[in-house]
Amino acid sequence: MRDLIKDPLWQADSLGRPLPDCTHACAVSLPTWDSVIGYEEGRDKVVKKLETGYPRFFVHPLVKRLFAKASQEVAETGKRAVVFPGKGSAQRAQRYVERHHNVATRITSYEDGLQALIVPEEAYGMAMEYWRHTGEIVSSRQAEDLLNERECEGVSSVILRQHLAETTGAALDDHFVFESGMAAIYTAYRAVLNQFPGKKTLQLEFPYVDGLKIQEKFGSGVVFLYETEGEDFDAAVRRIQEGEFAAVFCEVPSNPLLRCVDIPRVAEACRSGGVPLVVDDTVASSINVDVLRYADLVTTSLTKWVSGKGDVCAGLVTINKESPWAENFRSFLTEETGDGCRLYKGDVKQLIDNMRDYRERVQRSNENGELIADYLASHPAVGRVWYPKLVTPDEYQAIRRDSGGYGGLISFTLKQPRKMPRVYDALEICKGPSLGTNFSIAAPYTMLAHYFELDWAEACGVSPNLLRLSVGTEDGEVILGALARALDLG
């Protein structure tokens, strides 16, 4: 996770501690507002300096080498190989490509259980769109081991699922681990559609970008309610009670507006209407909230707070054993994962290592998060702050654990929005598109996630000048000092 665009701040965190080696980094440094725009627009002066990036959006150099090797070995002239982690994901990608392009494709087995989808050059972008949206990706560690013809000494996934069970409260066999957080969400989405084919899903609150994209691009479509209050929310609850939807999806809290749906009310409506409820707890973490008592399925990006180092991608689906569809979901997810885990064994080992101080890290980020949210809320230059304690405190309290905090993610805008680029450039913490690491990260979220649909995002209440802070475990006063200096310069 070292400097990727000559940003000295990414050599160490705010306390001067060296950041993880970037060989398997899950983020990228974008130290200036202009570099963010250059990244989104694909400008050479930015893109050519990138060594790596978030794996779904930026093909890791080791994975790129694996693609090239597979193309050379199994693809015909004029075609390319896109390597997927298994036969199922390759077949789904093949259907996606062929639905959007009138081209012939084929699948062939590759090394170590991987599958290569062979596509014409003009269809490569569509295959990578599937890769990006669904998160069914090949790990850079697996690519590295294959390229070096090296056998990985992994660790049993049972150990990982035992550790996860200690924080979720569910049985070990109700945990299913995937190659990314989006792969977990996509699989949960497919699981509910398997129960209710032909029905639309309902998305409550403004979600992380690809959480909505998979509902728009796959299945039978989605009804999207970006604010859950007033008459519109009441109407949505009635539609849930009438059994209209294949499932209800939401995040607690949402990303990036940190708002919470009234989960008990939605859960009651779902039970009444026979509609599964799928809740993502990534932003808060299972240390802080317990949504399993309400949801039928809980999804979590293990890449974030659970890992903490930004050097491994993984996702989790947890089943509520009391769900009316528990057995059906368990059967579906077991078929998808085999032994309950699709994550590469080298990544399993790394994630177990990273989890050793998971609870302590989250608790430290809780303390820092609340400190900084309170500071920003009282700052004269700040226009609005989004944080669970401040925006939907009652709804958050309904799912908060007795020992839980409000989390380490905060979003804010300025009273004079045009000053945000200057503040961002001056902010002396790491900057880029990720969250949940030990070190703090600032992200101009809307610019990164919705650059080509800024007007739409703004119409949903998400400002183009919103800055999201993922607060790490540094001394809170150090983070406050960095914010104070940047806001003064702005």
Secondary structure, 3 states (H helix, E strand, C coil): CCCCCCCHHHHECCCCCECCCHHHCCCCCCCCHHHHHHHHHCCHHHHCCCCCCCCCCCCCHHHHHHHHHHHHHHCCCCEEEEEECCHHHHHHHHHHHHHHCCCCCEEEECHHHCEEEEEEHHHHHHHHHHHHHHCCCCCHHHHHHHHCCCCCCCCCHHHHHHHHHHHHCCCHHHEEEECCHHHHHHHHHHHHHHHCCCCCEEEECCCCHHHHHHHHHCCCCEEEECCCCHHHHHHHHHHHHCCCCCCEEEECCCCCCCCCCCHHHHHHHHHHHCCCEEEECCCCCCCCECCCCCCCEEEEECCCCCCCCCCCCCEEEEECCCCCCHHHHHHHHHHHHCCCECCCHHHHHHHHHHHHHHHHHHHHHHHHHHHHHHHHHHCCCEEEEECHHHHCHHHHHCCECCCCCCCCEEEEEECCHHHHHHHHHHCCCEECCCCCCCCCEEECHHHHHCHHHHHHHHHCCCCCCCEEEECCCCCHHHHHHHHHHHHHHC
